Each structure stands twice: as structure tokens, then as C-alpha cells.
């Protein structure tokens, strides 16, 4: 058995860094003009639904009950598109494909 690191691990680590960089780039450049990225981060931190969705994206546990008593019908809508969802490196911005998911409290300002 060799003590040299396996190249595949190095490659996957490099790919992860590239993917994280891309997600960060999208989260910074897709911000609507009416609001700032900092406002989105703060509102996401206060939004029970988005916090729960980000947690479930991270853990993959989409069928567990959560402590926030979030409307299950709303969560089901996110679960239906879970393969299109990702969060940024810090877990404070949710993306669907290349678009930021705007917290409910900011949606009126964006429309």
C-alpha cells in the first residue's frame, strides 16, 4: 500500500474549490439592484423557511420535522426542486440554479 496521496482526492478537492468559487461568484453578481447582498444575508438569517431549506440542502434530510414549525407545503415546493438548490460557502444565501432565492421579507422591494 502506497503512502502517496491518491490523485483523485486532490482532483475532487480542486473541483470543490472551483464549484465553491462559482457559487460565490453567482451569489455576488446576481443581486437585484433594489437590495444589497448584505440585506439578503440578514433577511435569510431571519427567514425560518430559508434557514430550514439551507439546513436540508446541507444535510440531505428533507423528510425530517424541524424545530421551527415551518409550513410543510412551503417546504415541499423547495423539496421538489432540491436538485436545483445550493447555498453559498457560508450558508447564508440560497440559490436556485443561477438565481438568488429572495427571502419573503424582501420580495416586495424586488418586484
WOJOJO-V650756 format. One record per residue. N is the residue number from 0. OMEGA is omega as a letter, one per 30 degrees, with the letter a starting at -180 (* if undefined). Layout:
n=N omega=OMEGA
n=N omega=OMEGA
This chain:
n=0 omega=a
n=1 omega=l
n=2 omega=l
n=3 omega=l
n=4 omega=l
n=5 omega=a
n=6 omega=a
n=7 omega=l
n=8 omega=l
n=9 omega=a
n=10 omega=a
n=11 omega=l
n=12 omega=l
n=13 omega=l
n=14 omega=l
n=15 omega=l
n=16 omega=l
n=17 omega=l
n=18 omega=l
n=19 omega=l
n=20 omega=l
n=21 omega=l
n=22 omega=l
n=23 omega=l
n=24 omega=l
n=25 omega=a
n=26 omega=l
n=27 omega=a
n=28 omega=a
n=29 omega=a
n=30 omega=l
n=31 omega=a
n=32 omega=a
n=33 omega=a
n=34 omega=l
n=35 omega=l
n=36 omega=l
n=37 omega=l
n=38 omega=l
n=39 omega=l
n=40 omega=a
n=41 omega=a
n=42 omega=l
n=43 omega=l
n=44 omega=a
n=45 omega=a
n=46 omega=a
n=47 omega=a
n=48 omega=a
n=49 omega=l
n=50 omega=l
n=51 omega=l
n=52 omega=l
n=53 omega=l
n=54 omega=a
n=55 omega=l
n=56 omega=a
n=57 omega=a
n=58 omega=a
n=59 omega=a
n=60 omega=a
n=61 omega=a
n=62 omega=a
n=63 omega=l
n=64 omega=a
n=65 omega=a
n=66 omega=a
n=67 omega=a
n=68 omega=a
n=69 omega=l
n=70 omega=a
n=71 omega=l
n=72 omega=l
n=73 omega=l
n=74 omega=l
n=75 omega=l
n=76 omega=l
n=77 omega=l
n=78 omega=a
n=79 omega=a
n=80 omega=a
n=81 omega=l
n=82 omega=l
n=83 omega=a
n=84 omega=l
n=85 omega=l
n=86 omega=l
n=87 omega=a
n=88 omega=a
n=89 omega=l
n=90 omega=a
n=91 omega=l
n=92 omega=l
n=93 omega=l
n=94 omega=l
n=95 omega=a
n=96 omega=a
n=97 omega=l
n=98 omega=l
n=99 omega=l
n=100 omega=a
n=101 omega=l
n=102 omega=a
n=103 omega=a
n=104 omega=a
n=105 omega=a
n=106 omega=a
n=107 omega=l
n=108 omega=a
n=109 omega=a
n=110 omega=*
